[in-house]
Every structure is written in C-alpha cells, then in structure tokens.
Amino acid sequence: MPPVILAVADVVDGQLTRLSTEVATLARGLAAEAGGVAVGLVVAASPDAAAAELAGYVGRVISVAQPAMADTVPAPFVLAEVRRLVDEGAGVIVAGATTDGRDVLGALVAFTGFGYLANADAVAWADGAPVMTSTVLGGKAVVRSTSSTAGTAITVRAAAITADAAAVPGTVEQRAPATGPAVPAAVVRERVAEAGAQVSLEEARIVVVGGRGVGGPEGFDLVGDVADALGGVVGASRAAVDAGWIPYARQVGQTGRIVKPALYLGLGVSGAMQHRVGMQRSETIVCVNRDPDAPMAEIADLFVVADLFEVGPALAAEVRARKGA
C-alpha cells in the first residue's frame, strides 16, 4: 500500500501559517519520493480560508470545523483528527516544530508508539522510510536519523523548507469533527497580545534584530524605530534577552524563533552560532557592527563597520524621506 504522508497545519487567527506551507511542501515531496500520497489537515473553529490555501500545496486537504477550538487550546482536538487519519492509514505525520505541533505529535507518539524525529532541517525518503537531517550542538554538527517503527512523527523547524506551491491545486474535503478531544482540553480564560507583535517574527518579511551592541533596553527604542520605518518586526539576540533588555518572545536563534525574512537587519549583533542557526536562511542579510571581525561578517550580504547609533537614525530618516517623496 502506498504510504500516506499527513501534513498537519497550524492556524493562527484564522490564517494558515507560513510554516504550514513549508510542512505541506515537504509532505508533497516525500510522497513523490516514496510513491505515496500527501494529505493536508486543517482543524480550526473556522478552517475554510486556511484549508483553501493549503490546497495550493497538497492534492487533498481534509478540513474540520471544530467550534470548541475558539475557546480552548487546539492540540487535543487536532490530535483527535490525526488519530482518526492514522486509523485510516496515515503512516508518516509531519508538523511544524511549534508549541502546538510538538504537543500534537508528542501525544500521538504516546498513544500509538510511532517513532519521533524532532526538529528536522530536511527529510528524504530512503529504504522505505523517512530519513531526517538536523543540526545539533548549536549548529556545530549535523545528524541523520530514521525510525524503525511502523509509523513516524516528524516536527520540522521553521524556515528549513522553502514553500513551493503545487502545479495543480488540490481539493478540500470537509468533515464533521471527531466525537471530542483526544485528551482533556484546557479552556482559554484570557488572551494577552504582546506589544509590537501584530506580525510574528516567523511570518515577517523584514526583521530588525538588536544584539548586545545596543547597550541596554533603551537601545531597543532605536531598533524599534528602524523596524517601524522599514515596516518590519523587532527581534533580539540571546545576549540581549538574557540581559533582560527585551522579552524572550523576541529572541531569534536556535533556542528562540527561527526566521527567514526577505531582509534581516542586525544592529550590534556579533553572530554567535546559536543565533546564526536561527536566521542564516534569510534572503538578504545586512549587519551593522563596530567590530570588523564579528562572526556575522562571514554570512552577511552587506556588513557595515560603523556605530549603529549613527547608522540607525540616519537609515530610519532616509527610509521615511523616500517613502514621503
């Protein structure tokens, strides 16, 4: 029987995440290598828009409208639908390495005994099974792993795969939800929106990152001003987060957010390996640092040796002037 590769989508505020399109692209590629079938799964209170978008990446999408997810954490309900599809023959389950993705696949492994391959940078099909490639030890080593079990669950790092739409859009199949959550679902009592987080780091096309060189929390006023001028989102290095200058939610790196923007602008970021692992796939990398020997110089498309407190305000002013012209 041809293997069935299931891509589990993440839906945020009714919208499909970019990571979900990357996961779907991977699932489609694996299915082609294995001579199998790729299937997408969208479970949400209002899944129609996300399911229609996901159908641009896989041939068949199962859409489940679950109204209870409007006020509960999603993982228990998504898990119930994944288990139903496993019972129908899905043998490889792929999801993003997000909080919900890890919750769903971690519980799935506990229930089914599937093998678990975590934080994949790439996955290929070889000898009848998926083989994962992943970086470890802060990017200092690369490992290849596979599973000897009948089924395999795989989480994929953000920005590891380049999303690529299918040549022919797929179809959407609407299903009634399973009888209930696979495990008890926690009720959401309150939602708090982080200031400046209208666009997530993972979804942003422009990310402006402050490092140790900004000197303190007041330095992020400049980072924010440059980001505002460019229409970007503020990020931070681990050093800045550990110093308490900015919340952890803004951290870019292996232990923070993995980003792949069209433009990464680093201000005072030296470029420790764990940070580079989280942003080195950015399309264009520009850095400003007074140290010409900073590690970021090795990967930057443009490395400016200068004082960020001189370059930053001038850059923001010039961008705003050109926008107003």
SVG drawing of the C-alpha trace seen along z (x, -y; Angstrom):
<svg xmlns="http://www.w3.org/2000/svg" viewBox="-20 -64 58 66">
<polyline fill="none" stroke="black" stroke-width="0.4" points="0.0,0.0 1.4,-3.4 2.5,-5.4 0.3,-8.3 2.1,-11.4 0.0,-13.7 0.8,-17.4 -0.7,-18.9 -1.4,-22.6 -1.2,-25.4 -3.9,-28.1 -3.4,-31.4 -6.3,-33.9 -7.9,-32.0 -4.9,-32.2 -2.6,-29.4 1.0,-30.0 3.9,-30.1 5.5,-27.2 2.4,-25.1 3.0,-25.8 6.6,-24.6 5.4,-21.4 3.0,-20.8 5.7,-21.2 7.9,-18.7 5.0,-16.2 4.3,-16.5 8.0,-16.0 8.2,-12.9 5.1,-11.4 6.6,-11.8 9.9,-10.2 8.0,-7.3 5.4,-6.8 2.7,-7.7 0.1,-10.3 0.3,-13.6 -2.7,-14.8 -3.2,-18.0 -5.2,-18.5 -6.7,-21.8 -8.6,-21.8 -9.9,-25.1 -13.0,-27.0 -13.2,-28.5 -11.0,-26.4 -12.2,-27.4 -9.7,-30.0 -6.7,-28.1 -7.9,-24.9 -8.2,-26.6 -4.7,-28.0 -3.2,-24.6 -4.8,-23.0 -2.4,-25.0 0.4,-22.8 -1.1,-19.3 -3.5,-17.4 -6.0,-16.6 -6.9,-18.6 -9.2,-17.5 -10.9,-20.4 -12.6,-20.0 -14.6,-22.8 -14.4,-22.5 -16.2,-25.4 -14.9,-24.4 -11.4,-25.5 -12.5,-29.1 -12.1,-29.0 -9.8,-26.1 -6.2,-25.1 -6.1,-23.5 -3.8,-20.5 -6.4,-18.0 -8.8,-18.5 -6.2,-18.4 -4.8,-15.2 -8.3,-13.6 -8.4,-14.2 -4.8,-13.0 -5.5,-9.7 -8.6,-9.2 -6.4,-9.6 -3.8,-7.3 -6.5,-4.7 -7.3,-5.3 -3.8,-4.6 -1.6,-7.7 1.9,-6.4 4.1,-9.5 2.8,-12.6 4.6,-15.9 4.0,-19.1 5.8,-22.3 8.1,-22.5 5.8,-24.8 4.2,-24.6 1.0,-23.0 2.9,-20.8 5.1,-19.4 2.0,-18.9 0.1,-17.0 2.9,-14.8 4.3,-14.1 0.9,-12.9 0.4,-10.9 3.7,-9.1 2.5,-8.2 -0.8,-6.8 0.4,-5.0 4.1,-4.0 5.2,-5.9 8.8,-6.9 9.6,-10.5 12.0,-12.6 12.3,-16.2 13.4,-19.5 14.1,-18.4 16.0,-20.7 15.4,-18.3 13.7,-14.9 14.2,-12.5 12.8,-9.0 15.3,-6.2 14.9,-2.4 11.2,-2.6 11.3,-5.2 11.8,-8.9 15.4,-10.0 15.7,-13.3 18.7,-15.6 19.1,-18.0 21.7,-20.4 22.6,-19.9 25.0,-21.4 24.3,-25.0 24.8,-24.2 28.2,-22.6 27.2,-19.1 24.7,-17.5 22.9,-14.2 20.8,-11.9 18.1,-9.9 15.4,-7.5 12.8,-5.4 12.5,-1.6 8.8,-1.7 5.9,-1.2 4.8,-4.9 6.8,-8.1 6.0,-11.5 8.3,-14.4 8.5,-18.0 10.1,-20.5 11.9,-23.7 10.6,-27.0 12.4,-28.2 14.1,-24.9 12.0,-24.2 11.2,-26.6 7.5,-26.6 6.6,-25.8 3.0,-25.7 1.9,-22.6 1.5,-22.9 -2.2,-22.0 -4.3,-23.0 -5.7,-20.2 -9.2,-19.6 -10.7,-20.3 -12.8,-17.6 -15.0,-18.9 -15.5,-16.5 -17.6,-16.6 -15.3,-16.6 -14.5,-13.6 -16.6,-13.0 -14.4,-15.1 -10.8,-16.0 -8.3,-13.1 -7.2,-14.4 -8.8,-17.0 -8.7,-20.4 -7.7,-23.4 -10.1,-26.4 -8.6,-29.7 -9.6,-32.3 -7.7,-35.3 -5.7,-36.3 -2.9,-38.9 -1.4,-40.4 2.2,-41.3 3.0,-44.9 4.5,-45.2 3.6,-41.6 1.0,-42.3 3.1,-40.2 5.1,-37.3 8.8,-37.0 8.3,-33.8 5.9,-35.5 7.6,-38.9 9.3,-39.9 11.6,-42.3 13.2,-41.6 15.4,-44.1 17.4,-42.5 19.2,-44.1 22.2,-42.5 24.5,-43.1 25.8,-46.2 22.6,-48.2 23.9,-48.6 20.7,-48.3 16.9,-48.3 16.9,-51.9 18.8,-50.8 15.8,-48.9 14.0,-52.2 16.3,-52.7 15.8,-49.1 12.1,-49.7 12.3,-53.0 14.3,-51.4 11.8,-48.5 8.9,-50.9 10.5,-52.9 11.1,-49.7 7.7,-48.1 9.5,-45.3 9.4,-43.5 11.8,-43.7 13.9,-40.7 16.8,-40.2 19.8,-38.1 20.0,-35.7 22.5,-38.0 20.0,-40.9 17.2,-38.7 19.4,-37.1 20.3,-40.7 16.6,-41.4 16.5,-44.2 13.6,-42.6 11.2,-39.7 12.1,-36.2 9.3,-36.1 11.6,-38.4 14.6,-36.1 15.9,-34.9 18.1,-31.8 18.2,-28.0 16.6,-28.4 14.3,-31.2 12.5,-31.9 13.7,-30.6 13.3,-33.3 13.6,-33.5 12.7,-37.1 13.3,-38.8 15.6,-41.2 17.4,-40.6 19.0,-43.7 21.3,-43.1 22.2,-46.1 25.1,-45.3 24.7,-41.5 28.0,-39.7 26.7,-36.5 27.1,-33.6 26.5,-30.2 23.1,-29.6 21.9,-32.9 23.1,-32.2 21.3,-28.9 18.1,-30.8 18.5,-33.4 21.1,-32.2 18.5,-31.3 17.3,-34.9 17.2,-36.1 19.3,-39.2 21.4,-39.7 22.6,-43.2 24.6,-43.9 26.0,-47.0 28.7,-46.4 31.8,-48.3 33.8,-45.0 35.1,-44.1 35.9,-40.6 32.4,-39.8 31.2,-36.3 28.2,-37.9 30.6,-39.2 31.0,-35.6 27.4,-35.3 26.3,-38.9 25.5,-40.1 26.4,-43.6 28.5,-44.2 28.8,-47.8 31.6,-48.6 30.2,-51.6 28.4,-52.8 24.9,-51.6 23.7,-54.7 24.9,-56.8 23.8,-54.4 20.4,-53.6 18.9,-57.1 20.2,-58.0 18.8,-54.9 15.3,-55.4 15.3,-59.1 16.3,-58.2 13.7,-55.5 11.0,-57.8 12.1,-60.5 11.9,-58.2 8.5,-57.0 7.3,-60.6 8.8,-61.5"/>
</svg>
